[in-house]
Amino acid sequence: MKERMSIVLFSGTVDKLLAASILATGAAAMDMDVEIFLTTWGIEAFRKDAYKTNTRISSDFADYGSTMRELMTAKKAPTWMENILGAREIGNVHIAACSMTLDLFGLTLNDLEPIVDEITGVASFMERARESKVSLFI
Amino acid sequence: MSGTIDTAVDKEIDARGSFCPGPLMELIRGMKVLPVGGVLAVLSSDPGSAKDIPAWIAKAGHEFLGAEQHEGYTRYIARKAR
């Protein structure tokens, strides 16, 4: 069995999504399975088409928002969604959405991007995360 | 790490200007389609590649043939071993 990295993706801001997506890419490249559990604002980020217009950035660095966007465009940095798709292309990246958050926001799996594999509860995420070599909360 | 590496390459990918993890992704994609025994060169201007590319090649079980330093970029050369 491959080693695994588990990420609880709580954030929906582009800066943190970018970090999570690059870590997922790195883990997939280094032959690890990746488990991503979307909850709260992480669910918002994966709502259908939301990534196309999401320009939110962590509020503690809100003044950097426009600069970061300009730099990313100028340096042709891949978007976080492109990174996630790239990670899936080279490795096994499983993305699960938190049932509690979906219930809270009145959403179903159909409201999310098709790369979200399934709806799970926290217990089944823990079952997959239990044996992870690397566990992150982002 | 410097000097010219005297190896014929089957394919060369120019990933200069590509942002992390771009050059590594280009290398992985390139390796996928290369026949076993083939030699691939990747040009990268990302300083992260200096550690990342050899680390990936070792993990993936390929053969790292070396890196040539050029002005503003590095040329990484690897042979597909499996």
Backbone of each chain as ProteinMPNN parsed JSONL, in Angstrom:
{"seq_chain_A": "MKERMSIVLFSGTVDKLLAASILATGAAAMDMDVEIFLTTWGIEAFRKDAYKTNTRISSDFADYGSTMRELMTAKKAPTWMENILGAREIGNVHIAACSMTLDLFGLTLNDLEPIVDEITGVASFMERARESKVSLFI", "coords_chain_A": {"N_chain_A": [[0.837, -1.203, 0.0], [0.451, 2.243, -0.763], [2.065, 5.131, 0.716], [0.293, 7.727, 2.462], [-1.107, 11.033, 2.254], [-3.109, 13.194, 4.137], [-5.45, 15.778, 3.888], [-7.285, 18.177, 5.604], [-9.343, 20.341, 4.205], [-10.285, 23.302, 4.966], [-10.345, 25.915, 4.322], [-11.325, 28.503, 1.989], [-10.051, 30.374, 0.559], [-8.03, 31.771, -2.033], [-5.229, 31.86, -1.693], [-4.68, 29.916, 0.282], [-5.843, 27.688, -0.863], [-4.178, 27.413, -3.018], [-1.755, 26.717, -1.775], [-2.536, 24.245, -0.635], [-3.1, 22.825, -2.975], [-0.638, 22.661, -4.263], [0.836, 21.198, -2.431], [-0.607, 18.82, -2.568], [-0.01, 18.104, -5.191], [2.764, 17.719, -4.991], [2.873, 15.558, -3.193], [1.523, 13.594, -4.68], [3.308, 13.401, -6.809], [5.499, 12.346, -5.492], [4.728, 9.791, -5.16], [2.668, 9.295, -3.322], [-0.569, 8.535, -1.973], [-3.345, 10.748, -1.963], [-5.598, 12.26, 0.193], [-8.299, 14.306, 0.358], [-10.309, 16.226, 2.394], [-13.078, 18.087, 2.206], [-14.366, 20.814, 3.913], [-16.639, 23.22, 5.332], [-15.535, 26.343, 4.302], [-13.985, 25.29, 2.381], [-15.722, 23.685, 0.959], [-17.261, 25.638, -0.283], [-15.369, 26.635, -2.074], [-15.247, 24.589, -3.905], [-17.682, 24.592, -5.106], [-19.721, 24.348, -8.034], [-18.193, 25.902, -10.763], [-17.295, 27.965, -9.127], [-14.586, 28.361, -8.726], [-13.753, 29.8, -10.89], [-14.324, 32.439, -10.483], [-13.49, 33.024, -7.991], [-11.754, 35.153, -5.957], [-10.944, 35.518, -3.454], [-8.873, 36.149, -0.608], [-6.813, 35.331, 2.227], [-7.924, 37.057, 5.098], [-6.156, 38.31, 6.812], [-4.123, 39.026, 5.184], [-5.273, 40.658, 3.327], [-4.69, 43.038, 2.043], [-2.773, 42.307, 0.258], [-4.027, 41.079, -1.779], [-4.685, 42.003, -4.511], [-2.14, 42.416, -5.529], [-1.058, 39.849, -5.371], [-2.665, 38.471, -7.188], [-1.977, 39.803, -9.557], [0.767, 39.165, -9.736], [0.652, 36.397, -9.982], [-0.616, 36.119, -12.427], [1.217, 37.461, -14.082], [3.487, 35.826, -13.806], [2.574, 33.548, -14.852], [1.589, 31.539, -13.182], [0.238, 28.36, -12.366], [-3.247, 27.905, -11.674], [-4.927, 27.077, -8.577], [-6.823, 25.14, -9.092], [-5.941, 24.054, -11.507], [-3.605, 22.88, -10.571], [-4.655, 20.893, -8.86], [-5.989, 19.281, -10.706], [-3.783, 18.484, -12.184], [-2.402, 17.02, -10.236], [-4.149, 14.894, -9.91], [-3.886, 13.742, -12.354], [-1.383, 12.547, -12.273], [-1.413, 10.983, -10.028], [-3.111, 9.287, -7.272], [-5.707, 10.94, -6.172], [-8.042, 11.566, -3.89], [-11.116, 13.089, -3.346], [-13.258, 14.223, -0.919], [-16.408, 15.389, 0.237], [-17.673, 17.096, 3.027], [-20.435, 15.925, 4.728], [-21.937, 17.216, 6.658], [-21.465, 19.996, 6.257], [-22.513, 20.307, 3.674], [-25.182, 19.761, 4.165], [-25.758, 21.859, 5.896], [-25.446, 24.099, 4.196], [-27.337, 23.494, 2.361], [-26.711, 21.945, 0.076], [-25.989, 19.575, -2.603], [-24.107, 16.753, -3.932], [-24.176, 17.234, -6.633], [-24.038, 19.967, -6.846], [-21.441, 20.573, -6.673], [-18.059, 20.771, -8.035], [-17.219, 18.388, -10.583], [-14.936, 16.934, -9.915], [-15.033, 16.316, -7.28], [-15.287, 13.475, -5.393], [-17.044, 12.097, -3.651], [-19.574, 12.178, -1.02], [-18.853, 12.312, 2.365], [-18.838, 11.506, 5.9], [-17.267, 12.801, 8.888], [-16.195, 10.666, 10.244], [-15.596, 8.652, 8.367], [-13.661, 9.961, 6.916], [-11.681, 10.124, 8.892], [-11.128, 7.442, 9.189], [-9.795, 6.93, 6.811], [-7.736, 8.718, 7.106], [-6.366, 7.891, 9.281], [-4.074, 6.227, 8.965], [-2.29, 7.867, 7.736], [0.799, 9.275, 6.62], [1.32, 11.905, 6.556], [-0.498, 14.581, 7.773], [-2.642, 17.281, 7.31], [-4.095, 20.427, 8.178], [-5.755, 22.788, 6.526]], "CA_chain_A": [[0.0, 0.0, 0.0], [1.225, 3.484, -0.827], [1.94, 6.084, 1.823], [-0.813, 8.632, 2.187], [-1.214, 12.346, 2.883], [-4.499, 13.623, 4.299], [-5.631, 17.22, 4.103], [-8.6, 18.755, 5.87], [-9.341, 21.634, 3.516], [-11.324, 24.104, 5.604], [-10.29, 27.278, 3.771], [-11.802, 28.699, 0.628], [-9.347, 31.509, -0.045], [-7.152, 31.324, -3.11], [-3.858, 31.649, -1.215], [-4.584, 28.632, 0.986], [-6.151, 26.644, -1.854], [-2.961, 27.25, -3.821], [-0.81, 25.939, -0.959], [-3.038, 22.866, -0.537], [-3.027, 22.17, -4.289], [0.761, 22.375, -4.564], [1.207, 20.083, -1.556], [-1.227, 17.614, -3.138], [0.779, 17.768, -6.381], [4.047, 17.191, -4.541], [2.657, 14.225, -2.619], [1.207, 12.687, -5.793], [4.555, 13.209, -7.553], [6.38, 11.49, -4.698], [4.116, 8.467, -5.094], [1.769, 9.127, -2.174], [-1.995, 8.765, -2.184], [-3.773, 11.998, -1.337], [-6.988, 12.275, 0.629], [-8.689, 15.68, 0.699], [-11.649, 16.308, 2.985], [-13.552, 19.466, 2.105], [-15.383, 21.203, 4.876], [-16.91, 24.651, 5.495], [-15.243, 27.194, 3.135], [-13.427, 24.398, 1.358], [-16.877, 23.289, 0.141], [-17.591, 26.81, -1.117], [-14.369, 26.736, -3.147], [-15.485, 23.521, -4.885], [-18.997, 24.693, -5.753], [-19.579, 24.385, -9.489], [-17.755, 27.153, -11.407], [-16.874, 28.994, -8.17], [-13.139, 28.617, -8.85], [-13.5, 30.732, -12.0], [-14.509, 33.82, -10.046], [-13.029, 33.18, -6.607], [-10.526, 35.946, -5.812], [-10.772, 35.778, -2.027], [-7.555, 35.876, -0.041], [-6.883, 35.376, 3.693], [-8.219, 38.44, 5.489], [-4.992, 38.931, 7.464], [-3.261, 39.565, 4.123], [-6.205, 41.157, 2.32], [-4.059, 44.123, 1.285], [-1.905, 41.708, -0.766], [-4.859, 40.356, -2.735], [-4.557, 42.386, -5.919], [-0.74, 42.19, -5.906], [-0.859, 38.409, -5.567], [-3.328, 38.123, -8.454], [-1.169, 40.333, -10.665], [2.009, 38.39, -9.832], [0.34, 35.057, -10.487], [-0.893, 36.253, -13.862], [2.467, 37.837, -14.763], [4.427, 34.693, -13.802], [1.853, 32.417, -15.429], [1.484, 30.463, -12.184], [-1.006, 27.613, -12.529], [-4.236, 28.137, -10.626], [-5.02, 25.936, -7.657], [-7.614, 24.083, -9.733], [-5.05, 23.391, -12.471], [-2.708, 22.013, -9.787], [-5.413, 19.72, -8.383], [-6.2, 18.424, -11.883], [-2.473, 17.915, -12.491], [-2.11, 16.01, -9.208], [-4.987, 13.727, -10.227], [-3.37, 13.135, -13.583], [-0.192, 11.74, -11.991], [-1.542, 10.163, -8.823], [-4.427, 8.965, -6.759], [-6.163, 12.028, -5.306], [-9.457, 11.335, -3.578], [-11.682, 14.297, -2.746], [-14.547, 13.954, -0.281], [-17.068, 16.577, 0.774], [-18.26, 16.901, 4.359], [-21.893, 15.869, 4.641], [-22.519, 18.209, 7.567], [-21.441, 21.317, 5.615], [-23.467, 20.28, 2.553], [-26.498, 19.84, 4.786], [-25.881, 23.218, 6.427], [-25.593, 25.034, 3.083], [-28.4, 23.026, 1.469], [-26.093, 21.543, -1.191], [-25.792, 18.146, -2.871], [-22.884, 16.503, -4.703], [-24.38, 17.838, -7.958], [-23.722, 21.397, -6.797], [-19.987, 20.722, -6.577], [-17.264, 20.413, -9.21], [-17.243, 16.925, -10.771], [-13.76, 16.233, -9.361], [-15.333, 15.853, -5.914], [-15.649, 12.08, -5.619], [-18.182, 11.598, -2.88], [-19.92, 12.816, 0.245], [-18.599, 11.438, 3.517], [-18.843, 12.139, 7.208], [-15.932, 12.953, 9.461], [-15.667, 9.375, 10.699], [-14.96, 7.919, 7.261], [-12.387, 10.648, 6.626], [-10.721, 9.702, 9.925], [-10.738, 6.068, 8.893], [-8.775, 6.994, 5.753], [-6.609, 9.554, 7.55], [-5.727, 7.233, 10.425], [-2.76, 5.675, 8.673], [-1.537, 8.79, 6.888], [2.135, 9.69, 7.056], [1.275, 13.364, 6.656], [-1.871, 15.074, 7.927], [-2.62, 18.741, 7.333], [-5.351, 21.185, 8.269], [-5.479, 24.04, 5.798]], "C_chain_A": [[0.876, 1.257, 0.0], [1.084, 4.284, 0.471], [0.86, 7.097, 1.454], [-0.648, 9.963, 2.915], [-2.686, 12.706, 2.971], [-4.555, 15.115, 4.59], [-7.082, 17.487, 4.478], [-8.557, 20.139, 5.243], [-10.55, 22.434, 3.992], [-11.454, 25.46, 4.909], [-10.819, 27.348, 2.349], [-11.121, 29.872, -0.045], [-8.255, 30.994, -0.987], [-5.722, 31.044, -2.622], [-3.7, 30.281, -0.544], [-4.927, 27.464, 0.064], [-4.92, 26.352, -2.707], [-1.939, 26.396, -3.06], [-1.246, 24.474, -0.903], [-2.846, 22.126, -1.862], [-1.59, 21.819, -4.658], [1.258, 21.222, -3.692], [0.63, 18.773, -2.09], [-0.439, 17.151, -4.365], [2.105, 17.128, -5.992], [3.911, 15.783, -3.985], [2.38, 13.209, -3.723], [2.473, 12.386, -6.597], [5.476, 12.244, -6.813], [5.704, 10.161, -4.342], [3.301, 8.231, -3.824], [0.33, 9.254, -2.652], [-2.385, 10.035, -1.432], [-5.267, 11.932, -1.039], [-7.328, 13.709, 1.027], [-10.122, 15.671, 1.208], [-12.064, 17.766, 2.993], [-14.584, 19.729, 3.184], [-15.496, 22.726, 4.908], [-16.525, 25.446, 4.235], [-14.547, 26.415, 2.025], [-14.525, 23.898, 0.418], [-17.247, 24.424, -0.809], [-16.652, 26.903, -2.323], [-14.624, 25.728, -4.254], [-16.91, 23.533, -5.427], [-18.778, 24.887, -7.241], [-19.261, 25.794, -9.992], [-17.244, 28.224, -10.446], [-15.399, 29.35, -8.337], [-12.824, 29.644, -9.935], [-13.561, 32.195, -11.542], [-13.994, 34.073, -8.632], [-11.72, 33.962, -6.567], [-10.273, 36.254, -4.332], [-9.367, 35.407, -1.576], [-7.698, 35.992, 1.481], [-7.018, 36.82, 4.171], [-7.029, 39.117, 6.164], [-3.972, 39.447, 6.446], [-4.106, 40.147, 2.976], [-5.576, 42.25, 1.446], [-3.115, 43.595, 0.194], [-2.704, 41.105, -1.931], [-4.605, 40.708, -4.18], [-3.126, 42.171, -6.41], [-0.509, 40.716, -6.221], [-1.473, 37.977, -6.896], [-2.49, 38.566, -9.644], [0.103, 39.506, -10.856], [1.748, 37.008, -10.418], [0.066, 35.073, -11.982], [0.399, 36.516, -14.621], [3.414, 36.642, -14.871], [3.789, 33.424, -14.347], [1.803, 31.229, -14.464], [0.184, 29.703, -12.418], [-1.964, 27.913, -11.38], [-4.307, 26.909, -9.721], [-5.813, 24.804, -8.297], [-6.773, 23.326, -10.766], [-4.088, 22.441, -11.745], [-3.418, 20.738, -9.334], [-5.625, 18.747, -9.551], [-4.895, 17.744, -12.285], [-2.106, 16.807, -11.512], [-2.898, 14.733, -9.485], [-4.486, 12.979, -11.448], [-2.197, 12.194, -13.276], [-0.356, 10.82, -10.797], [-2.978, 9.932, -8.42], [-4.842, 10.03, -5.746], [-7.662, 11.866, -5.104], [-9.995, 12.562, -2.847], [-13.071, 13.994, -2.212], [-15.105, 15.247, 0.31], [-17.795, 16.22, 2.067], [-19.785, 16.986, 4.288], [-22.556, 16.934, 5.518], [-22.59, 19.591, 6.91], [-22.454, 21.382, 4.47], [-24.886, 20.451, 3.073], [-26.77, 21.271, 5.26], [-26.168, 24.226, 5.313], [-26.704, 24.621, 2.108], [-27.874, 22.599, 0.104], [-26.099, 20.025, -1.345], [-24.503, 18.004, -3.688], [-22.973, 17.149, -6.088], [-24.057, 19.327, -8.005], [-22.222, 21.649, -6.794], [-19.311, 20.35, -7.894], [-17.215, 18.888, -9.356], [-16.002, 16.2, -10.228], [-13.951, 15.844, -7.898], [-15.931, 14.454, -6.043], [-16.9, 11.646, -4.888], [-18.443, 12.461, -1.658], [-19.567, 11.831, 1.352], [-18.781, 12.233, 4.803], [-17.425, 12.174, 7.743], [-15.337, 11.597, 9.855], [-14.998, 8.619, 9.556], [-13.69, 8.629, 6.789], [-11.324, 10.18, 7.617], [-10.225, 8.284, 9.658], [-9.655, 6.047, 7.819], [-7.534, 7.739, 6.22], [-5.761, 8.862, 8.607], [-4.3, 6.78, 10.144], [-1.911, 6.592, 7.793], [-0.184, 9.121, 7.488], [2.152, 11.191, 7.324], [-0.186, 13.771, 6.771], [-1.834, 16.584, 8.096], [-4.021, 19.306, 7.491], [-5.077, 22.536, 7.637], [-6.764, 24.829, 5.654]], "O_chain_A": [[1.903, 1.317, 0.676], [0.116, 4.129, 1.216], [0.555, 7.295, 0.278], [-0.128, 10.022, 4.03], [-3.429, 12.546, 2.003], [-3.812, 15.637, 5.42], [-8.0, 17.079, 3.767], [-7.818, 21.01, 5.701], [-11.667, 22.273, 3.5], [-12.522, 26.073, 4.904], [-10.766, 26.371, 1.603], [-11.559, 30.321, -1.104], [-7.653, 29.943, -0.768], [-5.081, 30.1, -3.086], [-2.715, 29.578, -0.771], [-4.364, 26.377, 0.198], [-4.652, 25.206, -3.07], [-1.34, 25.478, -3.619], [-0.432, 23.571, -1.097], [-2.476, 20.952, -1.877], [-1.347, 20.794, -5.296], [2.012, 20.368, -4.159], [1.299, 17.74, -2.067], [-0.225, 15.954, -4.557], [2.521, 16.128, -6.578], [4.736, 14.915, -4.27], [2.925, 12.105, -3.713], [2.687, 11.249, -7.018], [6.152, 11.423, -7.433], [6.06, 9.503, -3.364], [3.245, 7.114, -3.31], [0.038, 9.979, -3.603], [-1.814, 10.349, -0.387], [-6.081, 11.596, -1.9], [-6.709, 14.264, 1.935], [-11.029, 15.173, 0.542], [-11.477, 18.584, 3.701], [-15.544, 18.976, 3.351], [-14.553, 23.432, 4.552], [-17.138, 25.241, 3.188], [-14.528, 26.842, 0.87], [-14.288, 23.711, -0.775], [-17.512, 24.199, -1.99], [-17.077, 27.206, -3.438], [-14.268, 25.966, -5.408], [-17.315, 22.604, -6.124], [-17.797, 25.497, -7.667], [-19.97, 26.751, -9.684], [-16.802, 29.284, -10.89], [-15.003, 30.495, -8.12], [-11.771, 30.28, -9.913], [-12.931, 33.071, -12.136], [-14.053, 35.197, -8.134], [-10.699, 33.5, -7.076], [-9.484, 37.139, -4.001], [-8.756, 34.474, -2.096], [-8.6, 36.673, 1.969], [-6.302, 37.703, 3.698], [-6.892, 40.339, 6.108], [-3.069, 40.209, 6.794], [-3.698, 40.126, 1.815], [-5.892, 42.368, 0.262], [-2.705, 44.348, -0.689], [-2.133, 40.679, -2.935], [-4.338, 39.828, -4.998], [-2.912, 41.792, -7.561], [0.148, 40.373, -7.204], [-0.869, 37.207, -7.643], [-2.309, 37.822, -10.608], [0.479, 39.183, -11.983], [2.518, 36.512, -11.241], [0.463, 34.164, -12.71], [0.665, 35.901, -15.654], [4.069, 36.458, -15.897], [4.393, 32.352, -14.309], [1.954, 30.075, -14.866], [-0.86, 30.315, -12.644], [-1.536, 28.147, -10.25], [-3.806, 25.839, -10.066], [-5.512, 23.632, -8.07], [-6.88, 22.106, -10.884], [-3.794, 21.349, -12.229], [-2.859, 19.644, -9.411], [-5.458, 17.537, -9.396], [-4.89, 16.577, -12.679], [-1.564, 15.775, -11.909], [-2.384, 13.627, -9.317], [-4.635, 11.763, -11.566], [-2.033, 11.168, -13.936], [0.488, 9.952, -10.574], [-3.921, 10.317, -9.112], [-4.384, 10.023, -4.604], [-8.447, 12.013, -6.041], [-9.415, 13.016, -1.861], [-13.954, 13.563, -2.954], [-14.361, 16.086, 0.817], [-18.442, 15.177, 2.172], [-20.346, 17.989, 3.846], [-23.6, 17.482, 5.165], [-23.612, 20.274, 6.982], [-23.162, 22.376, 4.311], [-25.689, 21.187, 2.499], [-27.854, 21.817, 5.056], [-27.022, 25.099, 5.462], [-26.973, 25.331, 1.138], [-28.513, 22.859, -0.915], [-26.198, 19.286, -0.365], [-23.891, 18.996, -4.082], [-21.958, 17.562, -6.649], [-23.829, 19.883, -9.079], [-21.777, 22.792, -6.898], [-19.908, 19.701, -8.754], [-17.175, 18.176, -8.353], [-16.019, 14.976, -10.094], [-13.126, 15.124, -7.335], [-16.946, 14.262, -6.712], [-17.725, 10.913, -5.434], [-17.658, 13.343, -1.307], [-19.934, 10.657, 1.289], [-18.866, 13.461, 4.792], [-16.5, 11.643, 7.127], [-14.122, 11.407, 9.804], [-13.946, 8.009, 9.751], [-12.754, 7.983, 6.319], [-10.198, 9.874, 7.225], [-9.055, 7.97, 9.874], [-8.714, 5.257, 7.892], [-6.42, 7.439, 5.791], [-4.594, 9.198, 8.805], [-3.418, 6.931, 10.991], [-0.937, 6.153, 7.182], [-0.037, 9.234, 8.705], [2.882, 11.682, 8.185], [-1.016, 13.356, 5.963], [-1.086, 17.107, 8.922], [-4.999, 18.739, 7.003], [-4.278, 23.326, 8.139], [-6.759, 25.915, 5.074]]}, "seq_chain_B": "MSGTIDTAVDKEIDARGSFCPGPLMELIRGMKVLPVGGVLAVLSSDPGSAKDIPAWIAKAGHEFLGAEQHEGYTRYIARKAR", "coords_chain_B": {"N_chain_B": [[27.583, 19.457, -10.909], [27.738, 21.303, -12.907], [28.816, 22.309, -16.244], [28.941, 20.698, -19.472], [26.825, 18.029, -20.333], [27.484, 15.105, -21.867], [25.429, 13.617, -23.474], [23.222, 12.072, -25.663], [19.973, 13.255, -26.192], [16.582, 12.103, -26.264], [14.319, 13.56, -26.148], [13.487, 16.939, -25.537], [12.305, 19.183, -23.158], [11.082, 22.38, -22.817], [10.696, 24.069, -20.037], [11.076, 26.534, -19.051], [10.362, 29.487, -17.254], [8.065, 28.414, -16.412], [6.072, 27.88, -13.59], [6.562, 26.764, -10.208], [4.652, 23.9, -9.361], [5.416, 23.398, -11.984], [7.757, 22.703, -13.829], [8.503, 20.171, -12.787], [6.152, 18.758, -13.162], [6.054, 18.768, -15.936], [8.262, 17.182, -16.469], [7.419, 14.739, -15.359], [5.193, 14.171, -16.953], [6.478, 14.012, -19.43], [8.184, 11.81, -19.042], [6.348, 9.783, -18.804], [5.449, 9.24, -21.414], [7.715, 8.527, -22.69], [9.769, 5.963, -24.131], [11.116, 3.1, -22.312], [14.471, 3.436, -21.336], [14.87, 5.646, -22.808], [16.069, 9.052, -23.11], [15.56, 12.061, -21.405], [15.444, 15.59, -21.438], [14.979, 18.441, -19.41], [14.351, 21.845, -19.302], [14.634, 24.251, -16.832], [13.779, 27.177, -15.012], [13.161, 27.427, -12.459], [14.28, 27.616, -9.212], [13.63, 25.714, -7.299], [13.566, 23.32, -8.626], [16.117, 22.221, -8.576], [16.415, 20.625, -6.326], [13.994, 19.262, -6.306], [13.612, 17.899, -8.763], [15.79, 15.917, -8.992], [15.027, 14.488, -6.655], [12.496, 13.486, -7.3], [13.141, 11.883, -9.509], [14.756, 9.931, -8.309], [12.896, 8.781, -6.539], [11.01, 7.811, -8.311], [12.464, 5.901, -9.534], [14.11, 6.243, -11.742], [17.004, 7.152, -13.796], [19.227, 9.608, -12.903], [21.007, 11.744, -14.867], [22.349, 14.07, -14.72], [22.885, 17.686, -14.332], [22.979, 20.648, -16.149], [24.312, 23.84, -15.79], [23.053, 26.828, -16.97], [22.866, 30.216, -18.229], [20.577, 31.675, -16.284], [18.921, 29.459, -16.264], [18.524, 25.875, -15.727], [19.525, 22.748, -17.104], [18.145, 19.686, -16.915], [18.855, 16.251, -16.964], [17.695, 13.006, -17.615], [17.399, 9.424, -17.566], [14.926, 7.179, -18.561], [14.179, 4.465, -16.598], [12.504, 2.387, -16.128]], "CA_chain_B": [[26.331, 20.109, -11.291], [27.866, 22.237, -14.031], [29.481, 21.736, -17.405], [28.047, 20.093, -20.446], [26.682, 16.594, -20.192], [27.615, 14.604, -23.223], [24.492, 12.522, -23.678], [22.187, 12.38, -26.658], [18.638, 13.185, -25.593], [15.511, 11.744, -27.198], [13.306, 14.606, -26.127], [13.831, 18.057, -24.664], [11.118, 19.98, -22.82], [11.44, 23.713, -22.325], [9.748, 24.505, -19.006], [11.55, 27.801, -18.495], [9.274, 30.43, -17.018], [6.974, 27.673, -15.785], [6.079, 28.131, -12.161], [6.478, 25.572, -9.353], [5.476, 22.728, -9.642], [5.357, 23.202, -13.431], [8.824, 21.918, -14.466], [8.429, 18.781, -12.332], [4.997, 18.155, -13.841], [6.45, 18.553, -17.332], [9.164, 16.03, -16.447], [6.62, 13.533, -15.099], [4.411, 13.911, -18.183], [7.411, 13.617, -20.474], [8.663, 10.461, -18.728], [5.242, 8.854, -19.038], [5.308, 8.875, -22.831], [9.024, 8.133, -23.22], [10.024, 4.525, -23.976], [12.158, 2.741, -21.33], [15.804, 3.615, -21.911], [14.916, 6.966, -23.443], [16.672, 10.128, -22.312], [14.745, 13.278, -21.44], [16.025, 16.8, -20.852], [13.996, 19.47, -19.054], [14.936, 23.14, -18.972], [13.843, 24.896, -15.783], [14.334, 28.375, -14.376], [12.669, 27.41, -11.076], [15.36, 27.106, -8.351], [13.139, 24.54, -6.574], [13.818, 22.12, -9.422], [17.442, 21.679, -8.268], [16.206, 19.538, -5.356], [12.764, 18.503, -6.583], [13.733, 17.002, -9.921], [16.531, 14.703, -8.608], [14.265, 13.733, -5.651], [11.441, 12.734, -7.994], [13.774, 10.853, -10.349], [15.172, 8.848, -7.405], [11.69, 8.127, -6.02], [10.338, 7.113, -9.416], [13.332, 4.799, -9.948], [14.799, 6.5, -13.006], [18.424, 7.44, -13.625], [19.558, 11.026, -13.061], [22.281, 11.813, -15.581], [23.048, 15.295, -14.359], [22.281, 18.991, -14.571], [23.886, 21.654, -16.715], [23.949, 25.217, -15.449], [23.123, 27.831, -18.037], [22.519, 31.549, -17.767], [19.148, 31.862, -15.977], [18.162, 28.205, -16.18], [19.291, 24.633, -15.606], [19.048, 21.677, -17.981], [18.2, 18.427, -16.164], [18.828, 15.124, -17.904], [17.405, 11.747, -16.941], [17.048, 8.278, -18.41], [13.813, 6.385, -18.054], [14.79, 3.181, -16.253], [11.508, 1.305, -15.98]], "C_chain_B": [[26.501, 21.03, -12.494], [28.621, 21.569, -15.176], [28.469, 21.066, -18.31], [28.006, 18.592, -20.238], [26.549, 15.994, -21.581], [26.73, 13.383, -23.432], [23.469, 12.95, -24.721], [20.821, 12.269, -25.98], [17.6, 12.866, -26.67], [14.454, 12.834, -27.273], [13.756, 15.695, -25.165], [12.578, 18.902, -24.433], [11.581, 21.311, -22.246], [10.376, 24.184, -21.337], [10.225, 25.786, -18.348], [10.387, 28.773, -18.372], [8.067, 29.745, -16.404], [7.165, 27.709, -14.276], [5.965, 26.823, -11.392], [5.026, 25.144, -9.197], [5.556, 22.402, -11.136], [6.463, 22.348, -14.042], [8.797, 20.44, -14.061], [7.276, 18.062, -13.029], [5.327, 17.851, -15.302], [7.352, 17.322, -17.446], [8.361, 14.73, -16.287], [5.811, 13.156, -16.348], [5.31, 13.393, -19.3], [7.898, 12.182, -20.287], [7.609, 9.416, -19.06], [5.214, 8.35, -20.477], [6.622, 8.421, -23.472], [9.188, 6.612, -23.112], [11.131, 4.276, -22.944], [13.519, 2.797, -22.015], [15.977, 4.97, -22.569], [15.493, 8.024, -22.51], [15.892, 11.427, -22.537], [15.522, 14.43, -20.818], [14.904, 17.786, -20.567], [14.751, 20.74, -18.691], [14.041, 23.825, -17.952], [14.559, 26.123, -15.251], [13.858, 28.473, -12.926], [13.762, 26.832, -10.173], [14.933, 25.873, -7.542], [13.439, 23.241, -7.297], [15.135, 21.447, -9.052], [17.353, 20.529, -7.27], [15.051, 18.634, -5.791], [12.943, 17.483, -7.705], [14.569, 15.765, -9.59], [15.758, 13.844, -7.589], [13.18, 12.895, -6.324], [12.044, 11.593, -8.819], [14.186, 9.649, -9.499], [13.948, 8.061, -6.936], [11.027, 7.279, -7.105], [11.203, 5.985, -9.985], [13.963, 4.99, -11.317], [16.263, 6.871, -12.725], [18.703, 8.915, -13.912], [20.939, 11.13, -13.696], [23.031, 13.112, -15.316], [22.293, 16.556, -14.703], [23.339, 19.943, -15.111], [23.392, 23.034, -16.321], [24.096, 26.097, -16.687], [22.728, 29.173, -17.447], [21.001, 31.639, -17.553], [18.324, 30.591, -15.945], [19.1, 27.011, -16.031], [18.663, 23.585, -16.517], [19.248, 20.363, -17.244], [18.029, 17.273, -17.137], [18.628, 13.819, -17.138], [17.085, 10.659, -17.959], [15.913, 7.514, -17.766], [14.289, 4.951, -17.834], [13.768, 2.042, -16.133], [10.179, 1.703, -16.6]], "O_chain_B": [[25.507, 21.496, -13.051], [29.013, 20.406, -15.081], [27.302, 20.893, -17.957], [29.035, 17.961, -19.995], [25.646, 16.322, -22.351], [27.218, 12.259, -23.552], [22.923, 14.051, -24.661], [20.55, 11.297, -25.276], [17.717, 13.292, -27.819], [13.789, 13.018, -28.292], [14.332, 15.414, -24.114], [11.885, 19.284, -25.376], [12.374, 21.354, -21.306], [9.301, 24.636, -21.731], [9.833, 26.096, -17.223], [9.541, 28.871, -19.26], [7.147, 30.41, -15.929], [8.278, 27.584, -13.766], [5.341, 25.875, -11.869], [4.2, 26.009, -8.909], [5.746, 21.243, -11.505], [6.163, 21.36, -14.712], [9.038, 19.562, -14.89], [7.405, 16.906, -13.433], [4.932, 16.814, -15.836], [7.233, 16.529, -18.38], [8.601, 13.75, -16.993], [5.752, 11.991, -16.742], [4.954, 12.461, -20.021], [8.013, 11.429, -21.254], [7.919, 8.322, -19.53], [4.98, 7.167, -20.722], [6.653, 7.992, -24.625], [8.79, 6.025, -22.105], [11.983, 5.138, -22.727], [13.7, 2.282, -23.118], [17.097, 5.393, -22.853], [15.416, 7.906, -21.287], [15.608, 11.831, -23.665], [16.18, 14.262, -19.791], [13.99, 17.951, -21.375], [15.674, 20.716, -17.876], [12.838, 23.967, -18.17], [15.775, 26.121, -15.063], [14.114, 29.467, -12.246], [14.141, 25.673, -10.344], [15.781, 25.075, -7.143], [13.556, 22.187, -6.672], [15.266, 20.231, -9.194], [18.121, 19.57, -7.352], [15.118, 17.411, -5.664], [12.48, 16.347, -7.604], [14.125, 14.652, -9.871], [15.821, 12.616, -7.646], [12.969, 11.737, -5.965], [11.521, 10.478, -8.826], [13.998, 8.501, -9.899], [13.957, 6.83, -6.935], [10.548, 6.176, -6.845], [10.741, 5.204, -10.816], [14.314, 4.016, -11.982], [16.699, 6.899, -11.574], [18.451, 9.406, -15.012], [21.925, 10.658, -13.129], [24.21, 13.236, -15.648], [21.208, 16.515, -15.284], [24.45, 20.024, -14.587], [22.218, 23.362, -16.489], [25.132, 26.099, -17.352], [22.303, 29.251, -16.294], [20.235, 31.676, -18.516], [17.136, 30.639, -15.627], [20.315, 27.134, -16.19], [17.444, 23.533, -16.684], [20.381, 19.963, -16.975], [17.172, 17.308, -18.02], [19.305, 13.559, -16.142], [16.576, 10.923, -19.048], [15.938, 7.236, -16.567], [14.749, 4.296, -18.77], [14.143, 0.873, -16.047], [9.227, 0.923, -16.572]]}, "name": "protein", "num_of_chains": 2, "seq": "MKERMSIVLFSGTVDKLLAASILATGAAAMDMDVEIFLTTWGIEAFRKDAYKTNTRISSDFADYGSTMRELMTAKKAPTWMENILGAREIGNVHIAACSMTLDLFGLTLNDLEPIVDEITGVASFMERARESKVSLFIMSGTIDTAVDKEIDARGSFCPGPLMELIRGMKVLPVGGVLAVLSSDPGSAKDIPAWIAKAGHEFLGAEQHEGYTRYIARKAR"}
